[in-house]
Amino acid sequence: MTDWINAFLFAVAVMAFALGLTSIIMSFMTTETGNKGMQEKIEYGFFGVSGIVVCLLMGYALA
């Protein structure tokens, strides 16, 4: 049964890493300017860092 739990944690970690990295890349690619552009950068950056943190937590849970 622990193999299923480890597989699930690994899948969550990979998904969180992919979404986090994608969000960080998208924060650099925004074309909006002014207040709206800064808001998008902050939102994408927050989601990116959150995804990376979730990935690290899942990695710690697997260890």
N, CA, C and O atoms as a Tinker XYZ file with bonds, in Angstrom:
   252  protein
     1  N      0.812000   -1.200000    0.000000    73     2
     2  CA     0.000000    0.000000    0.000000    64     1     3
     3  C      0.855000    1.263000    0.000000    63     2     4     5
     4  O      0.449000    2.288000   -0.550000    81     3
     5  N      2.028000    1.196000    0.611000    73     3     6
     6  CA     2.873000    2.388000    0.658000    64     5     7
     7  C      3.383000    2.764000   -0.728000    63     6     8     9
     8  O      3.697000    3.929000   -0.974000    81     7
     9  N      3.471000    1.800000   -1.632000    73     7    10
    10  CA     3.890000    2.127000   -2.992000    64     9    11
    11  C      2.872000    3.029000   -3.682000    63    10    12    13
    12  O      3.251000    3.912000   -4.450000    81    11
    13  N      1.597000    2.818000   -3.420000    73    11    14
    14  CA     0.568000    3.683000   -4.006000    64    13    15
    15  C      0.647000    5.090000   -3.440000    63    14    16    17
    16  O      0.482000    6.071000   -4.164000    81    15
    17  N      0.897000    5.181000   -2.152000    73    15    18
    18  CA     1.015000    6.504000   -1.522000    64    17    19
    19  C      2.227000    7.241000   -2.065000    63    18    20    21
    20  O      2.148000    8.433000   -2.362000    81    19
    21  N      3.344000    6.546000   -2.198000    73    19    22
    22  CA     4.545000    7.169000   -2.750000    64    21    23
    23  C      4.338000    7.597000   -4.206000    63    22    24    25
    24  O      4.810000    8.657000   -4.617000    81    23
    25  N      3.644000    6.785000   -4.968000    73    23    26
    26  CA     3.368000    7.133000   -6.361000    64    25    27
    27  C      2.476000    8.370000   -6.442000    63    26    28    29
    28  O      2.691000    9.240000   -7.286000    81    27
    29  N      1.485000    8.448000   -5.573000    73    27    30
    30  CA     0.604000    9.612000   -5.548000    64    29    31
    31  C      1.370000   10.875000   -5.138000    63    30    32    33
    32  O      1.194000   11.929000   -5.750000    81    31
    33  N      2.212000   10.776000   -4.112000    73    31    34
    34  CA     3.001000   11.935000   -3.678000    64    33    35
    35  C      3.966000   12.384000   -4.772000    63    34    36    37
    36  O      4.171000   13.582000   -4.968000    81    35
    37  N      4.555000   11.428000   -5.480000    73    35    38
    38  CA     5.449000   11.776000   -6.569000    64    37    39
    39  C      4.697000   12.485000   -7.692000    63    38    40    41
    40  O      5.194000   13.459000   -8.259000    81    39
    41  N      3.501000   11.997000   -8.013000    73    39    42
    42  CA     2.698000   12.631000   -9.065000    64    41    43
    43  C      2.312000   14.060000   -8.677000    63    42    44    45
    44  O      2.339000   14.959000   -9.517000    81    43
    45  N      1.960000   14.268000   -7.428000    73    43    46
    46  CA     1.626000   15.620000   -6.961000    64    45    47
    47  C      2.856000   16.520000   -7.021000    63    46    48    49
    48  O      2.756000   17.686000   -7.403000    81    47
    49  N      4.013000   15.982000   -6.646000    73    47    50
    50  CA     5.242000   16.771000   -6.674000    64    49    51
    51  C      5.608000   17.183000   -8.098000    63    50    52    53
    52  O      5.999000   18.327000   -8.332000    81    51
    53  N      5.484000   16.263000   -9.041000    73    51    54
    54  CA     5.810000   16.577000  -10.433000    64    53    55
    55  C      4.826000   17.603000  -10.997000    63    54    56    57
    56  O      5.227000   18.534000  -11.695000    81    55
    57  N      3.549000   17.431000  -10.696000    73    55    58
    58  CA     2.542000   18.375000  -11.173000    64    57    59
    59  C      2.761000   19.761000  -10.570000    63    58    60    61
    60  O      2.657000   20.762000  -11.279000    81    59
    61  N      3.060000   19.835000   -9.278000    73    59    62
    62  CA     3.291000   21.126000   -8.636000    64    61    63
    63  C      4.538000   21.793000   -9.197000    63    62    64    65
    64  O      4.557000   23.009000   -9.388000    81    63
    65  N      5.580000   21.008000   -9.463000    73    63    66
    66  CA     6.798000   21.582000  -10.024000    64    65    67
    67  C      6.549000   22.135000  -11.422000    63    66    68    69
    68  O      7.005000   23.229000  -11.755000    81    67
    69  N      5.827000   21.376000  -12.236000    73    67    70
    70  CA     5.543000   21.827000  -13.603000    64    69    71
    71  C      4.690000   23.092000  -13.605000    63    70    72    73
    72  O      4.972000   24.029000  -14.351000    81    71
    73  N      3.657000   23.123000  -12.782000    73    71    74
    74  CA     2.802000   24.309000  -12.724000    64    73    75
    75  C      3.545000   25.503000  -12.135000    63    74    76    77
    76  O      3.364000   26.632000  -12.590000    81    75
    77  N      4.377000   25.262000  -11.131000    73    75    78
    78  CA     5.142000   26.348000  -10.531000    64    77    79
    79  C      6.145000   26.938000  -11.496000    63    78    80    81
    80  O      6.265000   28.159000  -11.603000    81    79
    81  N      6.861000   26.091000  -12.194000    73    79    82
    82  CA     7.850000   26.573000  -13.153000    64    81    83
    83  C      7.177000   27.295000  -14.312000    63    82    84    85
    84  O      7.682000   28.311000  -14.791000    81    83
    85  N      6.039000   26.775000  -14.765000    73    83    86
    86  CA     5.304000   27.424000  -15.843000    64    85    87
    87  C      4.799000   28.801000  -15.414000    63    86    88    89
    88  O      4.847000   29.752000  -16.194000    81    87
    89  N      4.321000   28.908000  -14.190000    73    87    90
    90  CA     3.835000   30.196000  -13.701000    64    89    91
    91  C      4.961000   31.214000  -13.593000    63    90    92    93
    92  O      4.769000   32.386000  -13.916000    81    91
    93  N      6.122000   30.783000  -13.146000    73    91    94
    94  CA     7.259000   31.702000  -13.042000    64    93    95
    95  C      7.677000   32.175000  -14.425000    63    94    96    97
    96  O      7.968000   33.357000  -14.613000    81    95
    97  N      7.709000   31.274000  -15.389000    73    95    98
    98  CA     8.068000   31.663000  -16.763000    64    97    99
    99  C      7.025000   32.620000  -17.328000    63    98   100   101
   100  O      7.376000   33.590000  -18.000000    81    99
   101  N      5.740000   32.357000  -17.059000    73    99   102
   102  CA     4.686000   33.234000  -17.570000    64   101   103
   103  C      4.757000   34.617000  -16.942000    63   102   104   105
   104  O      4.354000   35.593000  -17.574000    81   103
   105  N      5.256000   34.727000  -15.722000    73   103   106
   106  CA     5.367000   36.054000  -15.103000    64   105   107
   107  C      6.376000   36.923000  -15.841000    63   106   108   109
   108  O      6.245000   38.147000  -15.837000    81   107
   109  N      7.366000   36.329000  -16.466000    73   107   110
   110  CA     8.342000   37.098000  -17.234000    64   109   111
   111  C      7.841000   37.413000  -18.646000    63   110   112   113
   112  O      8.367000   38.318000  -19.293000    81   111
   113  N      6.846000   36.691000  -19.127000    73   111   114
   114  CA     6.398000   36.839000  -20.505000    64   113   115
   115  C      5.176000   37.742000  -20.666000    63   114   116   117
   116  O      4.673000   37.882000  -21.781000    81   115
   117  N      4.692000   38.349000  -19.610000    73   115   118
   118  CA     3.495000   39.175000  -19.711000    64   117   119
   119  C      3.771000   40.417000  -20.565000    63   118   120   121
   120  O      4.855000   40.997000  -20.511000    81   119
   121  N      2.780000   40.802000  -21.340000    73   119   122
   122  CA     2.936000   41.954000  -22.226000    64   121   123
   123  C      2.180000   43.175000  -21.716000    63   122   124   125
   124  O      2.270000   44.251000  -22.307000    81   123
   125  N      1.444000   43.019000  -20.636000    73   123   126
   126  CA     0.705000   44.138000  -20.067000    64   125   127
   127  C      1.683000   45.142000  -19.453000    63   126   128   129
   128  O      2.774000   44.779000  -19.014000    81   127
   129  N      1.273000   46.402000  -19.433000    73   127   130
   130  CA     2.100000   47.445000  -18.836000    64   129   131
   131  C      1.323000   48.127000  -17.723000    63   130   132   133
   132  O      0.105000   47.987000  -17.612000    81   131
   133  N      2.038000   48.850000  -16.923000    73   131   134
   134  CA     1.407000   49.625000  -15.859000    64   133   135
   135  C      0.976000   48.772000  -14.688000    63   134   136   137
   136  O      1.609000   47.776000  -14.338000    81   135
   137  N     -0.123000   49.199000  -14.097000    73   135   138
   138  CA    -0.624000   48.557000  -12.893000    64   137   139
   139  C     -1.083000   47.127000  -13.159000    63   138   140   141
   140  O     -0.837000   46.234000  -12.348000    81   139
   141  N     -1.737000   46.912000  -14.272000    73   139   142
   142  CA    -2.226000   45.574000  -14.630000    64   141   143
   143  C     -1.068000   44.601000  -14.856000    63   142   144   145
   144  O     -1.142000   43.441000  -14.452000    81   143
   145  N     -0.007000   45.070000  -15.498000    73   143   146
   146  CA     1.151000   44.227000  -15.741000    64   145   147
   147  C      1.842000   43.810000  -14.461000    63   146   148   149
   148  O      2.251000   42.658000  -14.317000    81   147
   149  N      1.975000   44.750000  -13.525000    73   147   150
   150  CA     2.609000   44.416000  -12.245000    64   149   151
   151  C      1.742000   43.451000  -11.454000    63   150   152   153
   152  O      2.266000   42.568000  -10.773000    81   151
   153  N      0.422000   43.604000  -11.531000    73   151   154
   154  CA    -0.474000   42.685000  -10.851000    64   153   155
   155  C     -0.325000   41.274000  -11.402000    63   154   156   157
   156  O     -0.292000   40.311000  -10.635000    81   155
   157  N     -0.235000   41.139000  -12.725000    73   155   158
   158  CA    -0.054000   39.814000  -13.326000    64   157   159
   159  C      1.275000   39.199000  -12.915000    63   158   160   161
   160  O      1.341000   38.006000  -12.618000    81   159
   161  N      2.331000   40.002000  -12.895000    73   159   162
   162  CA     3.639000   39.474000  -12.498000    64   161   163
   163  C      3.623000   38.974000  -11.062000    63   162   164   165
   164  O      4.190000   37.923000  -10.763000    81   163
   165  N      2.984000   39.715000  -10.178000    73   163   166
   166  CA     2.921000   39.311000   -8.779000    64   165   167
   167  C      2.082000   38.046000   -8.628000    63   166   168   169
   168  O      2.463000   37.138000   -7.889000    81   167
   169  N      0.946000   37.975000   -9.319000    73   167   170
   170  CA     0.093000   36.790000   -9.214000    64   169   171
   171  C      0.795000   35.547000   -9.746000    63   170   172   173
   172  O      0.804000   34.507000   -9.088000    81   171
   173  N      1.384000   35.654000  -10.933000    73   171   174
   174  CA     2.085000   34.498000  -11.496000    64   173   175
   175  C      3.285000   34.109000  -10.636000    63   174   176   177
   176  O      3.561000   32.924000  -10.448000    81   175
   177  N      3.986000   35.093000  -10.122000    73   175   178
   178  CA     5.128000   34.798000   -9.249000    64   177   179
   179  C      4.698000   34.095000   -7.978000    63   178   180   181
   180  O      5.360000   33.160000   -7.528000    81   179
   181  N      3.587000   34.540000   -7.394000    73   179   182
   182  CA     3.078000   33.900000   -6.180000    64   181   183
   183  C      2.695000   32.449000   -6.446000    63   182   184   185
   184  O      3.057000   31.556000   -5.681000    81   183
   185  N      1.957000   32.215000   -7.541000    73   183   186
   186  CA     1.573000   30.840000   -7.867000    64   185   187
   187  C      2.799000   29.985000   -8.180000    63   186   188   189
   188  O      2.828000   28.799000   -7.852000    81   187
   189  N      3.799000   30.575000   -8.807000    73   187   190
   190  CA     5.014000   29.838000   -9.119000    64   189   191
   191  C      5.759000   29.410000   -7.877000    63   190   192   193
   192  O      6.161000   28.255000   -7.744000    81   191
   193  N      5.941000   30.352000   -6.966000    73   191   194
   194  CA     6.646000   30.031000   -5.718000    64   193   195
   195  C      5.833000   29.036000   -4.898000    63   194   196   197
   196  O      6.399000   28.133000   -4.282000    81   195
   197  N      4.523000   29.191000   -4.885000    73   195   198
   198  CA     3.675000   28.232000   -4.159000    64   197   199
   199  C      3.807000   26.824000   -4.730000    63   198   200   201
   200  O      3.860000   25.849000   -3.980000    81   199
   201  N      3.858000   26.716000   -6.046000    73   199   202
   202  CA     4.026000   25.405000   -6.672000    64   201   203
   203  C      5.359000   24.769000   -6.336000    63   202   204   205
   204  O      5.433000   23.569000   -6.072000    81   203
   205  N      6.418000   25.577000   -6.344000    73   203   206
   206  CA     7.742000   25.049000   -5.999000    64   205   207
   207  C      7.777000   24.610000   -4.529000    63   206   208   209
   208  O      8.385000   23.589000   -4.206000    81   207
   209  N      7.132000   25.370000   -3.641000    73   207   210
   210  CA     7.096000   25.001000   -2.222000    64   209   211
   211  C      6.327000   23.703000   -2.027000    63   210   212   213
   212  O      6.754000   22.849000   -1.249000    81   211
   213  N      5.206000   23.536000   -2.714000    73   211   214
   214  CA     4.445000   22.284000   -2.615000    64   213   215
   215  C      5.285000   21.121000   -3.129000    63   214   216   217
   216  O      5.259000   20.032000   -2.554000    81   215
   217  N      6.029000   21.347000   -4.208000    73   215   218
   218  CA     6.910000   20.300000   -4.734000    64   217   219
   219  C      7.967000   19.905000   -3.694000    63   218   220   221
   220  O      8.240000   18.721000   -3.499000    81   219
   221  N      8.547000   20.885000   -3.043000    73   219   222
   222  CA     9.554000   20.592000   -2.018000    64   221   223
   223  C      8.936000   19.860000   -0.826000    63   222   224   225
   224  O      9.563000   18.963000   -0.264000    81   223
   225  N      7.725000   20.228000   -0.438000    73   223   226
   226  CA     7.054000   19.519000    0.654000    64   225   227
   227  C      6.761000   18.072000    0.282000    63   226   228   229
   228  O      6.922000   17.178000    1.113000    81   227
   229  N      6.338000   17.832000   -0.940000    73   227   230
   230  CA     6.090000   16.458000   -1.380000    64   229   231
   231  C      7.385000   15.659000   -1.424000    63   230   232   233
   232  O      7.406000   14.476000   -1.084000    81   231
   233  N      8.465000   16.313000   -1.843000    73   231   234
   234  CA     9.766000   15.643000   -1.821000    64   233   235
   235  C     10.200000   15.275000   -0.422000    63   234   236   237
   236  O     10.768000   14.207000   -0.198000    81   235
   237  N      9.930000   16.165000    0.521000    73   235   238
   238  CA    10.252000   15.875000    1.912000    64   237   239
   239  C      9.373000   14.734000    2.448000    63   238   240   241
   240  O      9.839000   13.903000    3.228000    81   239
   241  N      8.117000   14.700000    2.031000    73   239   242
   242  CA     7.219000   13.629000    2.473000    64   241   243
   243  C      7.663000   12.280000    1.902000    63   242   244   245
   244  O      7.458000   11.241000    2.530000    81   243
   245  N      8.266000   12.297000    0.720000    73   243   246
   246  CA     8.745000   11.038000    0.127000    64   245   247
   247  C     10.037000   10.548000    0.774000    63   246   248   249
   248  O     10.331000    9.353000    0.737000    81   247
   249  N     10.803000   11.446000    1.359000    73   247   250
   250  CA    12.103000   11.078000    1.938000    64   249   251
   251  C     11.967000   10.302000    3.234000    63   250   252
   252  O     12.972000    9.925000    3.836000    81   251
